[in-house]
């Protein structure tokens, strides 16, 4: 088959899936059990996806990287659209699943569209809490890992302690944190910081300990001070491991954020999900889960971009 025809067929696949989605939406009768929304939000969503694909196709006519990317992504995007089509068919058109726990896509998208101001406030509160906890955890974890990895006497005394308390699940510390810290907010900051501290500490110390001792001996022979060796030998050589610790800490921090916000908070996405569950509004639960998944994915993508800039010689070694 001609390559141009094959490429054109691949690019048509998402639009065929969108067309089938519209036919199913209007051509098959609803089960009558789902709460009706004021607008066809599901169709608006897939329409927006189709518009983005069309724009990329047009840009791709003049720009090779965009053309290659959309050609590679077209089958996957078609698969996503078909999955949404089947999900909409099962939840809206049939009674195979209980409507209370499996709301229609219209209802889920409607929650995001109609409550965007309230959701943005909760997202901001969550990110603010996450940023403070992450900053403390990453900073202390980096310093702890640096001391454990570079100074043998510190490692001798603190390594066993780190290995004992580090693997303890963060959620196990919740009762102690709530009873120790003066406010719920400060307890939550500690718990998120703890979730970040251990992986950053572990990977930083491991990265420094794995450096060939010859590098330190040569720099010492040339007159390098301890501070110079730390700043110009230990830290640069351990940067790949440090970034790995930051990635692991980021994932742990999001999991901990959800746990602590469901435990006494009055705002945040975790609180919102727990509140929606308590009032049996599962469309809000799914909307909150989608939001937190998107935020976590974007955060990790940004971290990988930073890593590729800082560690230019390792670009593409670890992919996200």
C-alpha positions, 0 to 999 in steps of 0.5 A, a space after each residue: 500500500 502506498 505510504 501516503 495512503 496508509 498515513 492518510 488512513 491512520 490520520 482518519 481513524 480518530 475522526 471515524 471513532 468520533 463519528 461513531 461516538 456521535 452516532 451512538 450518542 444520538 442513535 441509541 436510546 438512553 437507559 433513563 437512569 442517568 441524571 441528565 446534563 444541560 449540555 452534551 459535555 461528552 461530545 464537546 470533549 471528543 470534539 475538542 480532541 478532534 479539533 486538536 488532532 486536526 490542528 496538528 495535522 494542518 501544522 504537520 503539513 509544514 513541520 516534520 516533527 509534528 507530522 511524525 508525532 501525530 502519525 505515531 499517536 493517531 492509533 493510540 488516540 483512536 483507541 482512547 476514543 473507542 474506549 470512551 465510546 464503549 464506556 459511554 455505551 455501557 454506562 448511558 445506554 445499558 444497565 449493565 453497571 449500577 448508575 450510582 457508582 458508574 456515572 455517565 461521561 456527560 456527568 463527569 465532564 459536567 462536574 469539571 466544566 460547571 464547578 471549575 472555580 470551586 475545583 480550581 480553588 481546591 487544586 490551588 490549596 492542594 498544590 500549595 500544601 504539596 509544594 511546602 511539604 515537597 520543598 521541606 522533604 526534598 531539601 532535608 532529604 538531599 542534605 541527609 543523603 549528602 551527609 550519609 553518602 560523603 561522611 562515613 562517620 555520619 553514615 555509620 550512625 544514621 544509616 541504620 536509623 534511616 533503614 528502620 524508619 524510612 520504609 515505614 508507610 507514611 500513612 502509619 505516621 498519621 495518628 502520631 503526626 496529628 497528636 504531635 503537631 499543633 495544627 492539622 496543616 503542619 502535620 500534613 506538611 510533615 507527612 508529605 515531607 516524610 514521603 519525599 525525604 526517604 527516597 531522596 535521602 536513599 538515592 542521594 546517598 547511594 549515588 555518592 557512595 557509588 562514585 569511584 573513590 579515585 575521583 576524590 583522591 585525585 581532587 584531594 591530591 590537587 588540593 581540593 577542600 572538602 567543600 570543593 569535593 562536595 560541590 564539584 565532585 560528589 553532587 554532580 556525579 550523583 545527580 542522576 541518582 538524585 533526580 531518581 529520588 526526586 521522581 520517586 518522592 514526587 509519586 509518594 508525595 501525591 499519594 500522601 497528599 490524597 491520604 492526608 487531605 482525606 483526614 481532617 482537611 477542609 479543602 483540597 482535591 483529596 478532601 473534595 473526592 472524600 466529600 463527594 464519596 460521602 454524599 454518594 456523588 461519584 461523578 465528582 469522585 471520578 472528576 477529582 481522580 482525573 484531575 489529580 492524575 493529570 496534575 501528577 502526570 504533568 508534574 512528572 513530565 516537567 521534572 523529566 524536562 528539567 532532568 534532560 536540561 540539567 543532565 544533557 548527556 543522559 537525555 533519553 536514558 530514562 523516558 517518561 
